[in-house]
Amino acid sequence: QVQLVESGGGLVQPGGSLRLSCATSRNIFTLETMGWYRQAPGKQRELVANISSRGVTNYADSVKGRFTISRGNAKNTVYLQMNSLKPEDTAVYYCNGYSTLYGVDYWGQGTQVTVSS
């Protein structure tokens, strides 16, 4: 069973930065797209950003200019650099990776990000 393993969440003050990391639990084929979603209490899960295996990125309007998604040199690793964090960024952040070629869609267990003074 393949899992996506996340790290890097925590508590940060408004205006601060955090970096989230995610990787597959074992070596598998390349996931075509990897990304980050978030879910705040009482709200639906929403896309934050994703990146294709070719490096094409997509961001939610609310994080453009503040967050940067990237893929690592190791296969199936993805990072989310979050700068200028706001209280409204508080949520559980989930890593996602999928392959339409192999018909798989993997999710991480979620990591809490709290932005508060």
N, C-alpha and C positions, 0 to 999 in steps of 0.2 A: 504494500500500500504506500502510495506516495503522499507525502505531506509537504505543505509549504510552511517553513519555520521563520517566524518574524522575530525581530528584536528592535529595541531602540526607543520604545515609548516611554512616557513619564510625565512629570509635572514640570511646567516651565512658566515663567512670567510672560505677560504680554510683551511683544517685541522680541522675544527670544527665539532660539533655533533648536531644532531637533532633527536627527537623521534616522530614518527607519531603514531597516535592512530585511531582506527576504531571500530565501534560497530553498530549493527542493531538498528533501531529506535524503535522497539518493540520486545517483546519476541516471538520467533518462534522456530521451530525445529532446531536442530543442523546443521549448514552448514558443509558439509564434508570437503571442502577445502576453505581456505581464503588466500588472498594474496595481493600483491601490484604490480601494473604496473606503468609505467611512459611514458610520451610523451613529448619529447623536440620539440621546434619549427622546422617545416619542416621534422620531422622524424615520423616514425610509432610508435605506442604504443608497448612497450615491457614489458615482464615479468621481474620484479625485484626479487621477491621471493614469495614463497607460502608455506603453511603448512597445513597438513591434520589434521583431528580431533584426530588422533593418535600421532601427533607430528612429522611426517616425513616432513622434510624441503627440499626445492629445491631453489637454488640461480642462478642468472645469473653470468657468469664468471667475469663480470666487477665489481661485488660488493662482491664477496667471500672474506672473511677475514676482511671486513670493516662493513658490514651490518649484523644485526641479527634479524630474524623474530621470534615472539613468540605469543602464544595465551594466553589470560588472563584467570583468574579463572572464571569470568563471561562468560556465554555462548555467543558465537559469537562475541568475542572481539579479536582483533589482533593488534599487535604492530610491528613497524619497527624501530629498533635502528640503526641510521646511524652515523658512526664514520669516521674520516679521509676523510671528504667530499672533493670532487674535483669540479672544475668548470663544468666538463662534467656531473656531477650529476644533474645539473640544469634542471628542468622539472616540469611538473604538475604530481603529484603522485595520482593514483587512487586506491582505495580499491575495492577489488572484493571478492565475496563469492558465492559459488554455491553448489547445491545438485543435483546429478544425480538421486537420489532416488525420490525426489519430483519435479524434472524438473524445477529448478529455477536457475537463474544466475543474481545476483545483483551487481550494481556498485555504488560507491560513486560519489559525484559531483566533486571531485578533489581538491587537495591542492597544492599550488605553493611552490616549494623549489628552492631557488636561492643561489648559492654558488659563492660569489664574494668578492674581496677585495675593 
